[in-house]
Each structure stands twice: as C-alpha cells, then as structure tokens.
Amino acid sequence: MIAFLAKIFIRNHHNYTDPTVRQKYGILCSLAGIGLNLLLFGGKCFIGLLTGSIAVTADAFNNLSDAGSAVITLAGFRLSGQKPDPQHPFGHGRFEYIAGLFVSFLILLMGFELASTSLDKILNPQTVEFRWITVIILSASVLVKLYMGLYNRSVGKKIKSAAMMATMTDSLSDAAATTVILICTILSNFTTLNLDGYCGMAVALMIFVAGIRSAKETVSPLLGQPPEKEFVEQVEKTVLSYEGIVGIHDLIVHDYGPGRKIISLHAEVPGDANLWETHDLIDNVEQELANELNSIVVIHMDPIAVSDVATLQLRNAIAEELKEIHPKITLHDFRAVPGPTHTNVIFDAVLPFDSKLSEEEAQEKIVTLIAERHENTNAVIQIDRSFT
C-alpha cells in the first residue's frame, strides 16, 4: 500500500536522499499509522468493554497512544523540513530525532500504566468472558501491526530515519504483545485459570523493552554518534580517487539531521606540489562530495614529504612500532626535523577509544618507545581520537 501511494503522491519517489522526498515519505507513513491505529483502537476497545478483558482494553489504548506517536512523528517530519533561519543556521533536521524520542517516552509511559493496571487485575481478578470475535479481531490486529512494522522498517532504512525505525520497533513489539493476549484469550476458554492480569503484565514488560531500545536509538544521534561504516568508506573512496591525494585523516561528520551533514577532513598532498593546482584539486573534491552526499564539506590540506626516502622509511618504521602499544593505533602529520645532535620526529597519534591507556600514558609510552628504538631521536607528539 505504501509503495503504491508513494508512486502516486511522491514525485521522484526513488530519490531517498532528497530532503523533500524524505519528508513526504515520513508524512505518508505517519498518516497511514494514524489511520490504522485508530481502527485498531476502535475494534479492541469495543471487544475489551464487551468481554471485560483488561488486557484487550489496555492493548486498545496502546494503539491509541501509537496513533498519538504517529502524530508526533508527523509533526517531527514537518518541522524538520523547515528551512534554516538566523537562529538555526544548520536547519531543523534534528526535530526528527526529537520526535522519535517523544515516541519512546510515550511507549514507556504506556508500559508503566499497563503494568499498574495489570497488577491491580492480578490482585483483584475478575471473570473475563470468552468470545470468538475477540480472537478474530486480535488476529487481524497482529497482521496489521506486522505490516506496519515491515513498511516502517523498509521506508526507515531507505530514508535512514531514526524516528521511523523507532515506530517500527513499537509496531513489532505491539504485534508480539497482542499475540500474547491472543494466546491467553484462547487458553482461558480451556482452563479455569484467570490469566488476564498476568497477560497484561507480560505485555507491559514487552512495551518497556521496546521503549528503552527505541530511546537508545533516538538519543544516540542527538548525543553525537560516529558515521556509518559505509558512509566513511564512501568518503574515503571518493577523496582517494583523485590523483594528487595520497591519504586522509581526521574525518569528522557532524549530523544536524538526515540529509544535513557537515564533513571535515584532512587530505594529505605532496609537499612539493604546486599550491594553486592543489587548491583547485581540493575544491573539486569538496564539490563532488557535497553533491554525492548532500552535505557541506570542508577539506584541510596537509603537505607531506613523499619524495624524502629517509623520512618515509622512518615514518613507516615508527608506525609499525606503535602497534606494540595498541594494534589499531595510527599516526599522521609526520615530520622529521634533523639537528646536529638529535632528530625530532613530530606527529599526531590516533588512540582508539577501546584502549585502556589514558592519553597521558599513551604519550609517555610512545616517547619512551621511540627513544629506545631510535638513537638520538626525540618524539614530539599529540594524541588524537578517531571520530569515525
């Protein structure tokens, strides 16, 4: 259904990186979610009142909260599409992440309310009337929720939307929760055990887990997470495809919302190359990356000595020796400054976050290592961290 509607209402619907297309997909899926959840709320609320089942009634109001969540997601997509202004020069793209976070809070709130009601039902059990219409409506609800989870997952991956992935998680957890209610409803027809309250508590726990998982997924981009591996590889592939660029480092990606990224990196270029030609080369790389990734790109040129054999040999030797401190440690901006009594080697060492060493300890170990392995050589280093 979503694919069919997208073909009708979304122009260039295959261009998933286009901000306008992303926004329209988000609005379309949100409207579909509002409609389907309201239908489920009406059906389950009727059955819950008819049979006296707290689990079914609670599940109905869970669907009502899902409709409210879809409204928040819809508002998030609309607000995120606003143009930059003097107060928000990088745009409003993070509204989409905030919307996803609100959805997570609503999921957790609903889980708390359901747990409280279910506990009361366990302590004060009441008879639940079994009707086959309940089984039919709950079965239909599971299928609808699975469908909603699948289309939110599909579209969310295509447009890389944290809010839609949060909605997908909510839909699949709802399907699992309704399945539990369905099983308990059928079992109640064949046993004298009153499972309604326990069933509601199980559903509440599922909702809690889904809410916590969803919150983690939406908080991470707000706090600042590393770019995806595929994104980094694409940047490296594009930059290094240009003759005259021999390496890159210090790649940083600032995420101001989907389709609103700022990329900065250092490109290593031959130190003896023509400055004007190299500057023109960097401009071309920046432009291609900007067009390819729909991002703002800033590249700093780092000249390196590519024709000084002695410096290259010393750099490669030290790079290998540093792996004794940590197998993933790297270096860049390497220079060797010889003098009458000693040589200074100056470089930045990138220490991985999984290293147990502090920056001060790592620096001390590197200085000591180089002094031991290379006679009359002093290390002047700066410890960096990787942002990818």
Summary of the structure (lengths in Angstrom):
residues: 388
radius of gyration: 28.7
end to end distance: 37.7
largest distance: 96.0
contacts: 1301
relative contact order: 0.09
helix: 62%
strand: 15%
